[in-house]
């Protein structure tokens, strides 16, 4: 019985086996991991298993890659019953905790607290300056654990929505004075400049907008397309600029599923001063995505500080699943 470190690549399969039953919530079935979400996860982790030799090379050439998917597992009588992962965000000193999960029959025993505390301690040992995590709105036990017992502070949040039909929404014209351009997957400068300008100070206290967070090292740029392809996804990225001065005022795109099953993803980030772009971008990306990968649900999320994007998603026919609270801990 007790805590042990998450080991790569040996524990990737264990993660696949432990997360689905651990993300089961009898008190609210909407919080459970859906089958199509699990299929995306399975393909990503299976690709990581097949390409582990490649990850070894990348970890040797790029030190921040050594901090991908660290964490801990809790065992009872030799049986894994809980897991918590922690990873560095890019090459920054900010870390993210995820996959905090404990089998339902082992909850209320302090296991989640030990797992999260161990991940915080690990990040601190790697010179982290801040650790963040998310908790679904309404999960009072988890929120109480993070905020009241472990000292995390709420500073932001986001809304997660889902589109569950193949019906194409009506096209919305692009407002005058803007240009939408496709950009490369690793064309980081426009996204960085936009995020630096529009991200609230309260958010940047825990996740500062820095070049290290957006600029990927050469080894990642070289091999990431292969990993993405094997994961069953195709990514498209776009930026929106003002015709008058060339300023980047929005970015986004979509993740189209290329294999059977799974779900698609849509993403939009808009300067709040240019919220009139939201209806066009949401419906444009959604129409392209449904044409490229029909027959699958589409998930999207938007920060609470981007209300125009949330409104545009709902107007396009997305259904709200739940809200997330984002909490941070300065180390």
Buried (B, 14 or more C-beta within 10 A) or exposed (E): EEBEEBEBBEBBEBBBEBBBBBBBBEEEEEBBBBEBBBBBBBBBBBBBBEBBEBBEBBBEEBEBBBBBBBBBBBEBEEEBBBBBBBBBBBBBBBBBBBBBBBBBEBBEBEBBEBBBBBBBEBBBEBEBBBBBBBBBEBBEEBBEBBBEEBEBBBBBBBBBBBBEEEEEBEEBEBEEEBEBEEBEBBBBEBBBBBBBEBBEEEBBBBBBBBEBBBBBBEBBBBBBEEBBEBBBBBBBBBBBBBEEEEBBBBBBBBBBBBBEBBBBBBBBBBBBEBBBBBBBBBBBBBBBBBEBBEEBBBBBBBBBBBBBBBBBBBBBBBEEBBBBBBBBBEB
